[in-house]
Amino acid sequence: MDDAGETIRTAAREHAYSVPIESINPADPELFRNDTILPYFERLRAEDPVHLAEHEEIGPYWSITKFADIMAVDSNHQVFSSDRSITLFDPEEDFVMPMFIAMDPPKHDAQRKTVSPIVSPHNLLNLEPIIRERAAEILDDLEIGDEFNWVDKVSMELTAMTLATLFDFPWEDRRKLTRWSDVATASPDSGIVESDEARRAELFECVEYFMNLWNERVNAPPRNDLISMLAHGESTKNMDRMEYLGNLILLIVGGNDTTRNTISGSVLALNQNPDQYRKLRENPDLIPSMVSETIRWQTPLAYMRRTATEDFKLRDKTIKAGDKVAMWYLSGNRDEEEIARPNDYDIERERPRHHMSFGFGIHRCVGNRLAELQLRVIWEEILKRFPHIEVTGEPKRVLSSFVRGYESLPVRIPTRLKV
């Protein structure tokens, strides 16, 4: 990897500490695309942990940056509501997509309960050999000695395969799920969609495709796939088209973006920390710990938004009813008062699952064990095959302050182990 990225990050650190603190706007997506956001959070945690910022499109919003404060907000759904939106952008009045992650009890609880059996321990036990077989197929098809994009060849493909299985989605169209996930979280300046109108059009294509699958499943006996669960569930069977689309997008993004970006992040982190990569090769029993450490280190969803339902005092600030509040999980995962040496990537941490990438309270990620399963399995299969995966250049990161991810990660696999 070249030094250009490090030069940019060094300059960003100097800038983060030189500007007036009230001018810091953590929701600026360029800070994420350039991987320069962390020093701004470091300063906010130290000097202004409950920080009011102004964004040209979003308006004013609060940034919560300390681990304990984020946990307090995330666990208090009575005061900090998820209703309407989990991102800082409010939905357009003529394009509202209700989804259970952006609902409060009791409707949230009922809809979440409808789909939660898909990630029950019993179902994960049945899924593991399927995921392992597909991971093996993906890895066995990789080129040896030639540079390729790990994001496309491995991370996207494994998550698309898993999502297609959970939905019982037509196999040949599984990459549509990847595309719809990208479109759902993209802005017009991201390069993924050219306009809001184009984004809407693709999401309408998504719901039309899934309506056909719904009609098949609703007229058949209940089955163990997400579409059938939604079609037959008491709290979901009467959803209108936009609520169906909203819950589909939630399940697609939740099952795609987070896991795929952590798979990519694991290769990058191990390359940036060769001593940890050596430990992992020498002791594959560290894989579960490495998985949890990568989920913390990557933090694939940088924040979640809440809306205050009443005035609430946090530290020395008063958050007013109606105010937007961003819980910056990425910052909480780097909180020096909660996590020892938080900027170190350490696959032997004493409490590796002590992080906030999955959130807290009633909205804690329903698929967290499935994400960990996919990451564990892919690395068990990687270590059987490849002594080293070499990152050959800087990753291209997503233009988003919500999804902390990668568009591409150039790698080369020098050699394959003889089995």
Steps between C-alpha positions, in 0.01 A plus 500: 500500500632849417563792736245738346220389730717539809599853393132593466420356843791687664380830353145422613615447857668841502184656357273324751682666788544843340144591399243648740329203662153635422581470127557123515233314300549124544230420242716631215529192274837614360655436842398138461599459135848635584519302827568821695208502745664343806703798630186716492323247721806483725480874557123499552524221761757703692358850466132486397355147529142623451556720198252713307587526132337669202475324165395680183248232399427329831467807720611498865569166669668372814802269485540257791857372495574327836432129553297542821292787360421308182391201707277723713330649192469170314344330803243774560249458220232684699689830472702432185265374231591306187178596331521643148874464426823341624714734288542873542314562176122513537306301241330695223130530568405319179753218546472370856613140553392381847723225644508343841843637591346847457200422721436507873325232706261331479502483118881471488496202737232312309663542159849418628363184664356392163842474330722412797460118459717524184801567726409266785785278630334197340475667160858627517611144569327394176644797308862448599580207264329686213703815563819293531440322170442829320798668664716211382370534143572874496853460635587208272412713196736787591798577279846432642766761429272755330354814656121505544229687693433312825176692560342378178644150480459395864317739733209583272467149367483322837246744642289489184494121519397505865229760442362304205475196728321693777246643254487184286574744220565392139866401499588642161377846609676511838722795404184709470494487879847653510396772258181586689694518824744749347220705342299515824779679689648700210487874447495656151864611535620150593540381142261209567183677385482809282199661671235452767256416222726221373535370855124488544456322169741223599337459840161469331652227282610331823155499656336385174739206481431410861123543458507211253682288756253611771206391287658157453570453872172639637308242296718213619546344845736695732869430441823583676603799288468872564240571231275220621543618860394852403212376281355280775594699811208653690675836537631515143254323270295818446791736426452740213748519214725767656517328837589176325773686311625660821534168680661341195760777486564460872559127463707536182725777632525337843596169346728638230684824575607423854642152444656570163682810626633315803625215280690759294607685814650183647740459207599866519546498879717188495718651228538822695591295808728220377582385854130423551484320165795285608329416830185398313688273260686339786187456710172468304318463833522880515252533210191569719691766694635649175145515362373698799802730497448570129130578554607755763790637295294529180165608652315444169209728593656817636192634678130470567265796535235554764251784553441641849139477613553734797767730639788298640821608674814307405821609668479881492276530192123506465369307199160646408191306399510448123880526474693252286758291685777297336649218708846463349580133552829552318608753761375291791708209375810723527420638847822492704308497830312183407737299278871464566718615211192544278695597189702180514379200305546220754356156426584382852289752691375379835138594418483511119120510483490813716415745224198689371494412132174308550332770711320460831150457633194400301665587167815290551584340166278195453753335265814549707565126545455438128754772422749343740433157350574612143821673606617203703430252222666704223818536708505132595490423129755771409760367743465150356592631155715812505808581709452868418260742332692813405329839471667668204360854518277742689135393525232710336252588772128571476386863499274475804501599865250220573646191331871473573603280214708428193433515130822322420803345667783390268670181615730228374529143626863392441452128549259228601564244771524138393221300657 
